Amino acid sequence: MAASTAMDDSRTLDFEEYVRTRQDSLLRSARRLVPDPVDAQDLVQTALCRTFPRWDRIADKGLADAYMRRVMINTRTEWWRARKLEEVPTDTLPDSSIDDGAEQRADRAMLLSVLAVLAPKQRQVVVLRHWEQMSTEETARVLGMSTGTVKSTLHRALARMREELEQNAFVPAQAQRRRETASAREGTCAA
């Protein structure tokens, strides 16, 4: 029993010495197998855990690196095979839209044109409150107004903007595209 324990201790010390001296090299090898550094560390740890019980079977410890690389390759292959595929085969491809920013530019242009109809003080209040996201008090301080004046000016400015949007039939680009798509569908259904 004592001989077995001494043998286990020497095997453990021998394996610990190997890990201490070769861990950087093993990690570099793992980084060649997996792109993520954290996954590479996990790969080395898994390979070490799988190798330790078989450490005595490696007669030539000079070949331990090759053995470890083979264990890492096999482990990485197991991980690759076990991954869940997120792709699902289908007969028809889903509709996809590419967001090129044109809608955002159109919405921004529409908003700037609506802001242009406001009086300068109204425009300043709207920009400071909604674009700069200042509080009513901060806006009042910056513009040298009372908070009540800021509130009433903002209320009138937003009402004027709504009115302008309704009169000129400004429609945000996304809503316009949805309407066009719906009318196109209705046209194909009627035919």
PASEBA-1860 file (N, C-alpha, C; in nm, 3 decimals):
! residues 191
1> MAASTAMD> 0.081/-0.118/0.000/0.000/0.000/0.000/0.086/0.125/0.000 ~ 0.190/0.129/0.084/0.279/0.243/0.092/0.356/0.262/-0.037 ~ 0.394/0.150/-0.102/0.466/0.157/-0.229/0.376/0.218/-0.337 ~ 0.249/0.181/-0.334/0.153/0.234/-0.432/0.135/0.384/-0.415 ~ 0.128/0.429/-0.290/0.111/0.572/-0.262/0.234/0.650/-0.305 ~ 0.352/0.594/-0.279/0.477/0.660/-0.319/0.485/0.668/-0.471 ~ 0.439/0.563/-0.538/0.441/0.560/-0.684/0.344/0.665/-0.742 ~ 0.225/0.676/-0.679/0.127/0.775/-0.722/0.181/0.916/-0.702
9> DSRTLDFE> 0.251/0.938/-0.588/0.308/1.069/-0.561/0.414/1.105/-0.663 ~ 0.498/1.010/-0.700/0.604/1.039/-0.798/0.543/1.064/-0.936 ~ 0.435/0.989/-0.969/0.367/1.011/-1.097/0.307/1.152/-1.099 ~ 0.244/1.191/-0.987/0.184/1.324/-0.977/0.289/1.432/-0.989 ~ 0.402/1.415/-0.920/0.510/1.515/-0.926/0.568/1.522/-1.066 ~ 0.585/1.407/-1.131/0.637/1.403/-1.267/0.542/1.476/-1.363 ~ 0.412/1.452/-1.349/0.312/1.516/-1.435/0.307/1.667/-1.407 ~ 0.313/1.706/-1.279/0.312/1.848/-1.243/0.434/1.919/-1.303
17> EYVRTRQD> 0.549/1.854/-1.298/0.670/1.913/-1.355/0.655/1.930/-1.506 ~ 0.597/1.831/-1.571/0.574/1.839/-1.716/0.481/1.957/-1.747 ~ 0.371/1.969/-1.673/0.274/2.077/-1.697/0.341/2.212/-1.673 ~ 0.418/2.223/-1.567/0.484/2.349/-1.534/0.580/2.392/-1.645 ~ 0.655/2.300/-1.700/0.755/2.335/-1.801/0.696/2.350/-1.941 ~ 0.588/2.280/-1.971/0.535/2.277/-2.108/0.403/2.351/-2.128 ~ 0.349/2.414/-2.024/0.216/2.473/-2.037/0.210/2.584/-2.143 ~ 0.315/2.665/-2.155/0.312/2.771/-2.257/0.310/2.712/-2.398
25> SLLRSARR> 0.389/2.610/-2.418/0.392/2.545/-2.549/0.258/2.479/-2.581 ~ 0.199/2.416/-2.480/0.068/2.352/-2.501/-0.039/2.456/-2.532 ~ -0.032/2.570/-2.465/-0.129/2.675/-2.490/-0.113/2.733/-2.631 ~ 0.011/2.747/-2.677/0.033/2.794/-2.814/-0.025/2.694/-2.914 ~ -0.007/2.566/-2.888/-0.063/2.463/-2.976/-0.215/2.470/-2.976 ~ -0.273/2.492/-2.860/-0.419/2.500/-2.850/-0.471/2.623/-2.923 ~ -0.397/2.734/-2.919/-0.439/2.857/-2.989/-0.442/2.836/-3.140 ~ -0.360/2.744/-3.189/-0.365/2.713/-3.332/-0.488/2.632/-3.368
33> LVPDPVDA> -0.545/2.563/-3.270/-0.662/2.479/-3.295/-0.794/2.552/-3.277 ~ -0.800/2.646/-3.184/-0.923/2.722/-3.159/-0.888/2.870/-3.155 ~ -0.973/2.955/-3.212/-0.939/3.097/-3.220/-0.954/3.174/-3.088 ~ -1.043/3.131/-3.002/-1.070/3.205/-2.878/-0.968/3.166/-2.770 ~ -0.901/3.263/-2.706/-0.801/3.230/-2.603/-0.860/3.154/-2.483 ~ -0.983/3.186/-2.446/-1.045/3.116/-2.333/-1.073/2.971/-2.371 ~ -1.121/2.949/-2.494/-1.143/2.812/-2.541/-1.012/2.736/-2.549 ~ -0.904/2.805/-2.584/-0.772/2.739/-2.590/-0.729/2.693/-2.451
41> QDLVQTAL> -0.753/2.777/-2.350/-0.719/2.737/-2.213/-0.804/2.618/-2.170 ~ -0.932/2.621/-2.206/-1.020/2.507/-2.173/-0.973/2.381/-2.244 ~ -0.929/2.395/-2.365/-0.880/2.280/-2.441/-0.757/2.219/-2.375 ~ -0.665/2.303/-2.332/-0.544/2.252/-2.263/-0.584/2.183/-2.133 ~ -0.673/2.243/-2.055/-0.715/2.183/-1.928/-0.783/2.049/-1.950 ~ -0.869/2.042/-2.050/-0.937/1.916/-2.079/-0.838/1.810/-2.122 ~ -0.743/1.849/-2.206/-0.640/1.754/-2.251/-0.555/1.706/-2.133 ~ -0.522/1.796/-2.042/-0.443/1.757/-1.924/-0.522/1.661/-1.836
49> CRTFPRWD> -0.651/1.688/-1.819/-0.735/1.600/-1.737/-0.748/1.461/-1.800 ~ -0.751/1.456/-1.930/-0.762/1.327/-1.999/-0.628/1.253/-2.003 ~ -0.520/1.327/-1.997/-0.388/1.265/-2.006/-0.339/1.213/-1.871 ~ -0.369/1.281/-1.763/-0.316/1.243/-1.632/-0.340/1.097/-1.596 ~ -0.462/1.041/-1.612/-0.481/0.901/-1.575/-0.396/0.804/-1.660 ~ -0.352/0.848/-1.777/-0.274/0.762/-1.867/-0.126/0.799/-1.869 ~ -0.085/0.884/-1.777/0.052/0.935/-1.777/0.155/0.822/-1.768 ~ 0.126/0.720/-1.690/0.220/0.608/-1.675/0.237/0.529/-1.804
57> RIADKGLA> 0.139/0.530/-1.892/0.144/0.453/-2.016/0.236/0.518/-2.121 ~ 0.269/0.645/-2.100/0.361/0.711/-2.193/0.502/0.673/-2.150 ~ 0.558/0.576/-2.220/0.690/0.523/-2.182/0.799/0.627/-2.209 ~ 0.795/0.689/-2.325/0.895/0.789/-2.360/0.835/0.926/-2.335 ~ 0.874/0.988/-2.225/0.816/1.118/-2.188/0.856/1.228/-2.287 ~ 0.951/1.202/-2.372/0.987/1.296/-2.478/0.877/1.308/-2.583 ~ 0.790/1.207/-2.588/0.678/1.209/-2.682/0.549/1.261/-2.618 ~ 0.560/1.309/-2.495/0.442/1.357/-2.424/0.376/1.475/-2.496
65> DAYMRRVM> 0.456/1.564/-2.555/0.398/1.677/-2.629/0.315/1.628/-2.747 ~ 0.366/1.530/-2.820/0.291/1.477/-2.933/0.162/1.411/-2.885 ~ 0.169/1.340/-2.774/0.052/1.276/-2.717/-0.051/1.383/-2.677 ~ -0.005/1.489/-2.612/-0.095/1.597/-2.570/-0.158/1.666/-2.690 ~ -0.080/1.689/-2.795/-0.137/1.752/-2.915/-0.246/1.664/-2.976 ~ -0.223/1.534/-2.978/-0.323/1.444/-3.033/-0.450/1.448/-2.947 ~ -0.435/1.452/-2.816/-0.552/1.461/-2.727/-0.626/1.592/-2.751 ~ -0.552/1.702/-2.770/-0.616/1.831/-2.796/-0.691/1.830/-2.930
73> INTRTEWW> -0.632/1.771/-3.032/-0.698/1.762/-3.163/-0.825/1.680/-3.152 ~ -0.817/1.567/-3.084/-0.936/1.482/-3.068/-1.045/1.553/-2.987 ~ -1.005/1.624/-2.883/-1.100/1.697/-2.800/-1.167/1.808/-2.881 ~ -1.087/1.884/-2.955/-1.144/1.990/-3.038/-1.241/1.933/-3.140 ~ -1.209/1.817/-3.199/-1.299/1.752/-3.295/-1.429/1.710/-3.227 ~ -1.421/1.658/-3.105/-1.542/1.623/-3.030/-1.627/1.745/-3.005 ~ -1.565/1.855/-2.967/-1.640/1.979/-2.943/-1.708/2.025/-3.071 ~ -1.636/2.017/-3.182/-1.691/2.062/-3.310/-1.811/1.977/-3.349
81> RARKLEEV> -1.801/1.847/-3.328/-1.912/1.758/-3.364/-2.031/1.776/-3.271 ~ -2.007/1.815/-3.147/-2.114/1.827/-3.049/-2.185/1.962/-3.055 ~ -2.130/2.056/-3.131/-2.193/2.188/-3.135/-2.333/2.178/-3.195 ~ -2.417/2.267/-3.153/-2.553/2.271/-3.206/-2.552/2.355/-3.333 ~ -2.611/2.302/-3.433/-2.621/2.377/-3.557/-2.738/2.474/-3.547 ~ -2.713/2.599/-3.578/-2.819/2.698/-3.575/-2.885/2.712/-3.711 ~ -2.831/2.647/-3.811/-2.889/2.654/-3.944/-2.993/2.543/-3.957 ~ -3.105/2.579/-4.015/-3.212/2.483/-4.034/-3.241/2.479/-4.184
89> PTDTLPDS> -3.232/2.361/-4.247/-3.261/2.355/-4.390/-3.408/2.386/-4.416 ~ -3.434/2.457/-4.525/-3.570/2.495/-4.560/-3.583/2.502/-4.712 ~ -3.705/2.487/-4.760/-3.727/2.492/-4.905/-3.725/2.634/-4.958 ~ -3.772/2.728/-4.877/-3.776/2.868/-4.921/-3.688/2.953/-4.832 ~ -3.623/3.048/-4.892/-3.538/3.138/-4.817/-3.622/3.248/-4.753 ~ -3.589/3.288/-4.631/-3.666/3.396/-4.568/-3.634/3.529/-4.635 ~ -3.730/3.620/-4.631/-3.707/3.754/-4.683/-3.606/3.823/-4.594 ~ -3.513/3.888/-4.655/-3.414/3.960/-4.575/-3.406/4.102/-4.628
97> SIDDGAEQ> -3.388/4.193/-4.536/-3.373/4.332/-4.576/-3.235/4.379/-4.533 ~ -3.179/4.461/-4.615/-3.047/4.515/-4.586/-3.065/4.658/-4.539 ~ -3.018/4.685/-4.420/-3.029/4.819/-4.365/-2.907/4.898/-4.409 ~ -2.927/4.980/-4.510/-2.815/5.060/-4.562/-2.812/5.201/-4.506 ~ -2.907/5.231/-4.418/-2.910/5.362/-4.355/-2.989/5.465/-4.434 ~ -3.042/5.428/-4.551/-3.117/5.524/-4.633/-3.241/5.572/-4.559 ~ -3.307/5.481/-4.490/-3.428/5.519/-4.417/-3.395/5.619/-4.306 ~ -3.287/5.595/-4.237/-3.248/5.687/-4.130/-3.214/5.824/-4.186
105> RADRAMLL> -3.146/5.827/-4.301/-3.113/5.956/-4.362/-3.240/6.028/-4.408 ~ -3.334/5.952/-4.463/-3.461/6.013/-4.508/-3.539/6.068/-4.388 ~ -3.544/5.991/-4.279/-3.614/6.037/-4.159/-3.547/6.161/-4.102 ~ -3.415/6.163/-4.104/-3.341/6.278/-4.053/-3.367/6.401/-4.139 ~ -3.369/6.383/-4.271/-3.396/6.495/-4.362/-3.536/6.549/-4.339 ~ -3.633/6.456/-4.320/-3.770/6.498/-4.295/-3.777/6.577/-4.164 ~ -3.709/6.530/-4.061/-3.711/6.598/-3.932/-3.647/6.737/-3.942 ~ -3.538/6.747/-4.014/-3.472/6.877/-4.030/-3.561/6.974/-4.107
113> SVLAVLAP> -3.633/6.924/-4.207/-3.723/7.013/-4.282/-3.840/7.059/-4.195 ~ -3.888/6.974/-4.107/-3.996/7.013/-4.017/-3.943/7.111/-3.912 ~ -3.823/7.090/-3.864/-3.764/7.183/-3.767/-3.746/7.321/-3.828 ~ -3.725/7.328/-3.958/-3.700/7.456/-4.025/-3.822/7.547/-4.019 ~ -3.942/7.492/-4.004/-4.062/7.577/-4.000/-4.082/7.641/-3.863 ~ -4.010/7.597/-3.764/-4.024/7.652/-3.629/-3.950/7.784/-3.615 ~ -3.996/7.864/-3.522/-3.925/7.987/-3.487/-3.794/7.948/-3.420 ~ -3.693/8.035/-3.428/-3.561/8.001/-3.372/-3.564/7.957/-3.226
121> KQRQVVVL> -3.640/8.028/-3.141/-3.646/7.990/-2.999/-3.711/7.853/-2.983 ~ -3.817/7.826/-3.059/-3.883/7.695/-3.052/-3.786/7.586/-3.096 ~ -3.713/7.611/-3.203/-3.616/7.513/-3.253/-3.509/7.485/-3.148 ~ -3.461/7.590/-3.082/-3.359/7.573/-2.978/-3.412/7.487/-2.863 ~ -3.534/7.513/-2.821/-3.593/7.437/-2.710/-3.608/7.290/-2.749 ~ -3.658/7.263/-2.868/-3.678/7.125/-2.913/-3.544/7.052/-2.921 ~ -3.445/7.117/-2.979/-3.314/7.053/-2.994/-3.251/7.024/-2.858 ~ -3.254/7.122/-2.769/-3.193/7.101/-2.637/-3.267/6.995/-2.556
129> RHWEQMST> -3.399/6.995/-2.561/-3.476/6.900/-2.480/-3.471/6.758/-2.537 ~ -3.486/6.745/-2.670/-3.500/6.612/-2.727/-3.372/6.556/-2.788 ~ -3.292/6.638/-2.855/-3.169/6.583/-2.911/-3.058/6.579/-2.807 ~ -3.044/6.688/-2.735/-2.940/6.694/-2.631/-2.986/6.630/-2.501 ~ -3.115/6.603/-2.489/-3.177/6.540/-2.373/-3.145/6.613/-2.242 ~ -3.153/6.744/-2.251/-3.135/6.824/-2.131/-3.267/6.828/-2.055 ~ -3.258/6.851/-1.926/-3.380/6.866/-1.846/-3.441/7.003/-1.875 ~ -3.563/7.023/-1.829/-3.630/7.152/-1.847/-3.550/7.263/-1.780
137> EETARVLG> -3.499/7.235/-1.662/-3.422/7.334/-1.588/-3.292/7.369/-1.659 ~ -3.222/7.267/-1.712/-3.097/7.292/-1.784/-3.124/7.374/-1.910 ~ -3.230/7.339/-1.981/-3.265/7.413/-2.102/-3.296/7.559/-2.069 ~ -3.372/7.579/-1.961/-3.405/7.716/-1.919/-3.279/7.794/-1.885 ~ -3.187/7.731/-1.816/-3.063/7.798/-1.777/-2.980/7.834/-1.900 ~ -2.967/7.741/-1.997/-2.887/7.765/-2.117/-2.947/7.878/-2.201 ~ -3.080/7.879/-2.215/-3.147/7.978/-2.299/-3.183/8.107/-2.226 ~ -3.164/8.110/-2.095/-3.197/8.229/-2.017/-3.347/8.252/-2.007
145> MSTGTVKS> -3.424/8.144/-1.995/-3.570/8.152/-1.984/-3.612/8.093/-1.851 ~ -3.740/8.112/-1.818/-3.793/8.044/-1.702/-3.835/7.903/-1.744 ~ -3.848/7.814/-1.647/-3.887/7.675/-1.682/-4.028/7.672/-1.740 ~ -4.115/7.758/-1.694/-4.251/7.763/-1.749/-4.250/7.804/-1.896 ~ -4.164/7.898/-1.931/-4.152/7.942/-2.071/-4.099/7.828/-2.158 ~ -4.002/7.752/-2.105/-3.948/7.638/-2.179/-4.058/7.536/-2.205 ~ -4.138/7.507/-2.102/-4.245/7.408/-2.116/-4.348/7.451/-2.219 ~ -4.392/7.577/-2.210/-4.496/7.623/-2.304/-4.440/7.634/-2.446
153> TLHRALAR> -4.316/7.677/-2.460/-4.253/7.687/-2.592/-4.239/7.548/-2.654 ~ -4.198/7.452/-2.573/-4.183/7.314/-2.622/-4.318/7.258/-2.665 ~ -4.421/7.284/-2.584/-4.555/7.235/-2.616/-4.602/7.291/-2.751 ~ -4.587/7.421/-2.769/-4.630/7.484/-2.895/-4.546/7.435/-3.013 ~ -4.416/7.417/-2.991/-4.327/7.371/-3.099/-4.363/7.229/-3.144 ~ -4.387/7.140/-3.048/-4.423/7.002/-3.084/-4.559/6.998/-3.154 ~ -4.652/7.081/-3.110/-4.783/7.087/-3.177/-4.765/7.136/-3.320 ~ -4.681/7.237/-3.340/-4.655/7.290/-3.475/-4.588/7.183/-3.563
161> MREELEQN> -4.497/7.108/-3.507/-4.430/7.002/-3.584/-4.529/6.893/-3.625 ~ -4.617/6.854/-3.532/-4.721/6.754/-3.565/-4.810/6.804/-3.678 ~ -4.849/6.928/-3.667/-4.935/6.990/-3.768/-4.866/6.990/-3.905 ~ -4.740/7.026/-3.905/-4.662/7.029/-4.031/-4.650/6.890/-4.091 ~ -4.625/6.790/-4.006/-4.616/6.652/-4.055/-4.747/6.607/-4.117 ~ -4.858/6.641/-4.053/-4.989/6.600/-4.104/-5.024/6.673/-4.234 ~ -4.997/6.803/-4.240/-5.030/6.882/-4.359/-4.950/6.838/-4.481 ~ -4.824/6.813/-4.462/-4.737/6.779/-4.575/-4.724/6.629/-4.596
169> AFVPAQAQ> -4.800/6.554/-4.522/-4.801/6.408/-4.535/-4.662/6.348/-4.526 ~ -4.579/6.405/-4.437/-4.449/6.343/-4.413/-4.473/6.212/-4.342 ~ -4.417/6.107/-4.396/-4.432/5.976/-4.335/-4.292/5.920/-4.318 ~ -4.257/5.870/-4.199/-4.124/5.811/-4.184/-4.102/5.702/-4.288 ~ -3.978/5.687/-4.330/-3.945/5.596/-4.440/-3.992/5.454/-4.413 ~ -3.978/5.404/-4.289/-4.021/5.267/-4.260/-4.171/5.251/-4.280 ~ -4.249/5.346/-4.230/-4.393/5.337/-4.245/-4.431/5.346/-4.392 ~ -4.363/5.433/-4.468/-4.391/5.446/-4.611/-4.363/5.315/-4.682
177> RRRETASA> -4.251/5.251/-4.650/-4.216/5.124/-4.715/-4.318/5.016/-4.681 ~ -4.364/5.014/-4.554/-4.466/4.916/-4.515/-4.594/4.937/-4.594 ~ -4.634/5.063/-4.611/-4.754/5.093/-4.688/-4.739/5.050/-4.834 ~ -4.623/5.077/-4.892/-4.600/5.039/-5.031/-4.603/4.887/-5.046 ~ -4.544/4.816/-4.953/-4.543/4.669/-4.957/-4.684/4.615/-4.944 ~ -4.762/4.673/-4.853/-4.900/4.628/-4.833/-4.983/4.653/-4.957 ~ -4.966/4.770/-5.020/-5.045/4.799/-5.140/-5.001/4.711/-5.255 ~ -4.874/4.676/-5.263/-4.827/4.585/-5.367/-4.886/4.446/-5.349
185> REGTCAA> -4.896/4.401/-5.225/-4.955/4.271/-5.198/-5.104/4.269/-5.235 ~ -5.173/4.380/-5.202/-5.314/4.388/-5.235/-5.334/4.386/-5.386 ~ -5.242/4.451/-5.457/-5.251/4.455/-5.603/-5.231/4.318/-5.664 ~ -5.140/4.238/-5.608/-5.119/4.104/-5.662/-5.232/4.010/-5.625 ~ -5.292/4.032/-5.509/-5.405/3.947/-5.467/-5.528/3.977/-5.552 ~ -5.547/4.105/-5.591/-5.666/4.142/-5.669/-5.655/4.092/-5.812 ~ -5.534/4.076/-5.862/-5.516/4.033/-6.001/-5.539/3.889/-6.015
END
